[in-house]
């Protein structure tokens, strides 16, 4: 989970969009009707789902995560799983990454700078106010971890222990990702928002006497600095 405080002059956008992002967006089903340029959009990414037991005692198989990432492509980003509304952003690209004991589906998402609320969304994400996400999907079979049968037809209950072993169920036969949402709490522990590039790319990073991180970004000939306080999330090498 990303949590940070911005002090002083706020950063405009520490991660410039590159041509590879634009190309990936153009390859989505139902791509943008007009050709996008890097300066037209904001891009972030998120830890959307992993292979650990979630709060509902369900679990994705690690070998299914690449398929899940594939199904996320082009799906909308909503607020609070409210399907009465349209998306505020759209998923594209991304990767499956190992973070500690968990393997994560980490897609990118973009939204247009020209939208009237685009800057509001960016500020809420980058300030850590919006900081968790959740995935909505369709699957065929909840497979019991104890006996391997369809959970709907077996005697075991998710969340209970049988001979010391926790019962959960596998999400088997994943068919579709309907959307991903910004939420107040995600079902999978550790969901969160990340910059689309490692901190320091596109700018300079240093420390101050208080041990805080100071990032300086050059944007259109102007240098903008900000102090970031909080837990550092290191990019994978």
Secondary structure by P-SEA (a helix, b strand, c coil): cbbbbbccccccccccccaaaaaaaaacccccccccccccbbbbbccccccccccccbbbbccaaaaaaaaaccbbbbccccccccccccccbbbbbbccccccbbbbbbbbccccaaaaaaaaaaacccccccccccccccccccccccccccccccccccccbbbbbbbccccccccccccccccccccccccccccccccccccccccbbbbbbbcccbbbbbbbbcbbbbccc
